[in-house]
């Protein structure tokens, strides 16, 4: 089943969903099924109960599960089936459906925004959280027939609601995957400029950079910022004095000839990759660069030490000052 992203106008949004394979009890009754027959279909495995009074054909559910975000789509479709007119999935649920990175593992709860009145939120049915907010036509889209806030609106909603680092992670992810642009994010910000958290979202959008390739890189950037360090260049190719390519590095402070790499656990699970990293570090240092490596634990729990290590590296890099002229292109 291909992943289809589509736009919707308000009229289409009021239809709530475009998945005929998701059915409510009332819809099944209207088709002539009796309550006993519905129960029998569930027991035979022909219908899958998604929530109270909401069902999906098991064949359809199995096909949807083959899509990377199929589980989230199925939960979202089930919640929307009884959410009422003008409802769309939003926030963390929309981020999952759009394939955006999140700093924290999302819960199984489905988050919905309903176009009714001004910004606000309330608890919905069990496992569902409902926000109420304006939903301009260009803020509404969807995927595989499930109505959802668009990627830029989803990013802004999360950046308004969450802390700066969490907002930055999702903004970087959306930009890195080319699912939105800074211009589109700013357009949504303009529409939401008086909403709670708008200034926080604006700060995240301003700092966001699509060159960040992972949650850890986004988080590291936020930590460097909070430590008061100069902003580094991202994803820079480093060459030696003969112009030979050494490698592409996560972060470069060119004026201090300092490189920082942030390493996920998988980076060194393969011994051959670990040996290659050591060889590359040796070449980078031979080209007169200071090289620092930081793990997830360092970035999350050892931020003061990260700052001290980088300041010391800046000092050494400045002193070495290119006694040999490694170049970055």
C-alpha angles and dihedrals in degrees: 000000000000121000107247122191115193141171125237135199120222092264091057091044090059089062085068097205141017099204110112088182089069109077136179125216090253091053092050091048089050088055090057100263116139122219088252092052091049090053090048091052089053092049092048090051096244092116129040117210108226098175139337105313095358126105141174130199107258091227091056092045091052091050092048091052089064089067112088091240095032096118093054091045092052093050090046094049090050092051094046093051091077100022096100134238119324095023124136134171113258147164115024094358092053090046090055092048091049091048096243122158118247127198093224127041107261119237123239089252114116116229118209133184118209122201099235127120124319130332115305142118142222141171116274129188119328109298092014130097118195127205122188117213143132113285110197114200093252091054093061128079134123150198130251089351097309111125111233142160111268120258095260092047090047091052093049093046091053094042089053094048102039135054121279095262094051091047091049092052093055093042092050090048094051092048094044092053090047090237091133141358135232088252092057091046090051090050090056090045089055090055092048099037095123096044122106112277095016094128090051090050090049090055091051093048092049092052096040118115126188091209090075103103103192145022089257093053091050091048092048090052090054091049092050088050094049090049089057094244122150114267110262130220114253131226097001124175112230123206132184126240090277092054094253114150113248102173149295113270131205097228134012130186096194096187090055096038087232128143127194125195124190112209128204118207092256092061093078102029087095110065093208090056090049091052091048089052091052091050091049092049089052091053092047092052090046086056088057099258125136109227125202126182124202130187129209088262091053093051095044102036107016104048096137090054090048088055094048092048093051095046089052090048091050089054094049093043091052091050093050085047095176101309078166114033108233107175135213119213 
